[in-house]
Amino acid sequence: MTKSVNDLVLDGAFEVLDAGNIMTACSALPTTRTEAITTYKLADIALTPVTDFTKADGDTNGRKCTIAQKAAVDIDTSGTAINIAVCDGTNLLYVTECTSQVLTAGGTVTFPAWDIEIADPT
């Protein structure tokens, strides 16, 4: 059976992500916004909704959303970052693993640009 999806449908999921206004480096997997911005947060940076999110064709198919790089982000709490979280004003929107990195309070960290991809149906 053949399947197809219009890019607008996949981009609809990214419209929710576009509302993200904070990105955090976390020491454990957050399952709530509170855990992402308080409990496990080591460093955080404000995101500009829509502006920091770029939609494009996926690397192999489907669509992707690239979250912009954020350099020289202040580290608030020492610990080992293992996850990156994106939240809006009330919701934990997305969590991904990152390369494990020891962060030291008072230093800075760079969040490189990263992608979220949604594949075409198969």
Long-range contacts (C-beta under 8 A, 24 or more apart in sequence): 3-120, 3-121, 3-122, 4-120, 4-121, 5-120, 5-121, 7-57, 7-63, 10-62, 10-63, 10-118, 10-120, 11-55, 11-63, 13-118, 14-53, 14-55, 14-63, 14-65, 14-116, 14-118, 16-93, 17-53, 17-65, 17-86, 17-93, 17-94, 17-116, 18-49, 18-50, 18-53, 18-65, 19-49, 19-88, 19-89, 19-93, 20-47, 20-49, 20-52, 20-53, 20-67, 20-86, 20-87, 20-88, 20-93, 20-94, 21-46, 21-47, 21-48, 21-49, 21-87, 21-88, 21-89, 22-46, 22-47, 22-86, 22-87, 22-88, 23-47, 23-67, 23-70, 23-84, 23-85, 23-86, 23-111, 24-84, 24-85, 24-87, 25-73, 25-75, 25-81, 25-83, 25-84, 25-98, 25-101, 25-103, 25-109, 25-111, 26-81, 26-82, 26-83, 26-84, 26-85, 26-95, 27-77, 27-79, 27-80, 27-81, 27-82, 28-82, 28-83, 29-82, 29-83, 29-95, 30-83, 30-85, 30-92, 30-95, 31-92, 32-92, 33-87, 33-90, 33-91, 33-92, 35-92, 36-85, 36-87, 36-92, 36-95, 37-85, 37-87, 40-83, 41-76, 41-77, 42-75, 42-76, 42-77, 42-78, 42-79, 42-81, 42-103, 43-73, 43-74, 43-75, 43-76, 43-77, 43-81, 43-103, 43-109, 44-73, 44-76, 45-70, 45-73, 45-111, 47-86, 49-88, 58-117, 58-118, 58-119, 58-120, 59-115, 59-117, 60-119, 61-119, 61-120, 62-117, 62-118, 62-119, 62-120, 63-117, 63-118, 64-115, 64-116, 64-117, 64-118, 65-115, 65-116, 66-113, 66-114, 66-115, 67-111, 67-113, 67-114, 67-115, 67-116, 68-113, 69-110, 69-111, 69-112, 69-113, 70-110, 70-111, 71-110, 71-111, 72-108, 72-110, 73-108, 73-109, 73-110, 73-111, 74-108, 75-103, 75-104, 75-105, 75-106, 75-107, 75-108, 75-109, 76-105, 77-103, 77-105, 78-103, 78-104, 78-105, 79-103, 81-109, 84-111, 84-114
